[in-house]
């Protein structure tokens, strides 16, 4: 019988694990091939019911039963489903011959927005999400916001001068209308912060600067909303 708290601390201290909070995060991670060395639950019966109803494709989800008190010591905010896990952080995927765009977030600051964008990228089948700046896109808050879908796409922090090859489309209110642009499958779709937008550095390297039409006097769309519209535009045009 393992000492769960000791094993959890050992794995967490290794620096190569990702915290998964809640059943849905664990479910998505397992579906997309995550290696999960330890999962715990304070509600084994509830976990079995969720797995049977919402993830029968997994054939069950293994987790070590723990008390509510132990779960509270393991994670800062126990999820209502009573499930938590540690998964190994995967190596970045080589997308040299990709068939879908990368989403690039220039110096994002809001971890919830990063998670929401990763969830969109996974859903649309984008090549991945790349971020610049000092915020880790694998931060637990971002993983929580993406519901574990980091494992369904490629997620990494990089720099503008290390971006993959491909035409760069900078999303900016001063650009040409998105309705007049087709995003190729090897595109890099670059989004700046909601407050400042993309920088002049990005505009200087862009193949095209593209605007999503918006009603006058409205300051901006939410970042994740803009990403969703751009990926929907790519997906619709690529299937024509």
N, C-alpha and C positions, 0 to 999 in steps of 0.2 A: 504494500500500500504506500503510494507516494505521499510525501508531505506537500500538499497542494500549494500552500503559501510559500514554502521554500522553493519549490520548482517554478512557481510564477515569478518570484523575485529573481531567480537565476536567469530565466528567459528574458525578462524585461531588462535586466542589466546588460545583456549581450549587445544591445544597440541595433540588432537586425530584425527586431520584431515590431509588429503593428498591432495596436489594440483594436479589437472588434467589439463594439458594444451593442448588444441586442441580437435577437434571432435573425432579423433580416440581413444585418451586416454579415453574420456568420454564414447564412444561407448563400448569399451572393458570392462570398469569397470561396466557399467550397465548390460552387457550381463552376467557377472559372479557374479551378486548379490550384487554389492556395494550399500551402502546406501549413497545417494548424497543429502544432505540437501539444497545445493544451487548450481545452475549452471547459468551462465550468457553468453550472446552473444551480440556482437555489430553488428551482421548480421543475424537477425531472418530468413529472406528469404533464405539466404545461408545455414543456419543450417537445415531448413526444407528440402531443396533440398538434402543435404548430407544424412540426416536421411532416406529419401525416397529411395535414390539410393543405399546407402551402408549399411543401417541397417534397412530394412523394418521389420525385426523380432521384433524390439523394439516397433513398433507401434507409433513412434514419440518420440522426445526427448524434454522434457520441460526445458526451460531456460528463465531467466528474461532478457528482452531487456535492454541494457545499451548503452550509447554513447561510442565512441572510447576513449574519454578522461577518462571516468570513468574506462573502462577496463584497460587502461594504469596505473591508480592509484592502481588497484587491483593486477595486476601481473607485475613482472619485465620485462618480454619479451612477449607481447601478441602474441599468435599463429596466423599464417596467416588465419586460419579458423574463427578467432574472437570468439573462445569458450574457456571458463575456468570454472572450477568447484572445489568445495571442497567435498571430500568424506570421510566418517568415516573410519579410519584405522581398519582393521579387527583383531580379536584375532588370534593368531597362531592356526593352525589346528592340532589336535591330529592324527598323522600318525602312531600310534603304529602297526596297521595291514595294512601297506601300500602295494601296489602292483607295485610300481615303485621306482626307485632310488632317493635319494637326491643328488643334486649337492652341494658340500661344497667348498666355496671359502675362502682360508686361507689368512687373512689379505689383502683383495683387496684394491687398492688405487684409481682406475679410476672409477668414477661413471658411465660413459658411458658404460664401459665394464660390470659393474654390471647389468645395464639395459638390455644390449644385451643378457646376460646370462639368465636373468629372462624371456625374450621373448622366448628364445630357450626352456627353461624348460617348459613353458606354452604350446608351440607348440608340444613338444614331449610327454607331459603328465607326466613329472617327478613329484615326490612327492613334491618337493619344492626346494628352494635355501636357504642355510644357509651360513652366513658369520661370520668370526671371525674378531677381531680387532675393531678399533674405528670408522669405517665408517658406517653410517646408510644406509642399503640397501633400505630404504624408502625415502631417500633424493629426493627432487623434480627433480634433474637432472637424477637420476636413474629411477624414475617413467616416466620421459619424454622419456628416452632411451628405456624403455620397452613398450611404447605406452599404458600404463594403464593395462598391463597384470599381474601386481602384484596380481590383484584380481582373476586371473585364476589359481593360484598355491599358495603354502605356502611360505612366505618370512619372514625370521627372522634373527636377529643377535644372536649369541650364543658363546660358547667357545669350545675348543677341548674336554675338559673333560665333556661337557654336550651334546655331540652329541647323536642322537638316536642310538639304537642298530642296528647292522648289520655289515657285512663284509666291511672293509675299503680298497678301491683301490686308491692308491696314484699315480697320473699321473706324471711321471718323465722320462726324457730322458734315464736314466740308467736302466729302468725297462725292463721286458720281453715285447715282442711285443704284442700289443693289439689283433693281429690276433690269438694269442694262448690263449686268455682269454675269458671267458664268464662272463658277469656281471649279477649276480642274481637280482631279482626284489627288494630285500631289501638292495641293495648295497648303500654304501656311496662313491660317486666319488669325490675325493678331488683334487683340483687344487690350485697350488701356484701362486705367482706373475710371470709375464713374465720375470722379471729380475732375481729373486732369486729362483723360483720354490718352491716346498713344503719344509718345514723345516724338520730337523732330527726328531723332535717330531712326525710329521705325519708319516714319514717313519718307526719310531719305533712302531707305533700302527697299521701299515698297514697289512692287510691280504696278499696283493700283491702290488708290485710296477709295474706300467704298462707304457709302452712307446708307443706313436703314431709315427710310422716310419716317418722319415723326411730326405730330401736330405742333404748330408753332406755340411757343411759350411753355412747353413741357421741357424740363431740364434734361432728362435722360431716361433711357430704359434701364431697368435692372440689368446688371452684367449677365446673369444667367439667361435672362429673357433674350438679350441680344445674341448671345451664343446660340441659343435654341433656334432663333429665326434664321441665323446665318447657316446653320447646319441643315435646317429644313429646306432652305433655298438650294443648298448644294445637293441634297438628296433628291429633291424634285427634278432639278435640271439634269442630274447625272442619269436619271432613269427615263428621260424622254427619248 
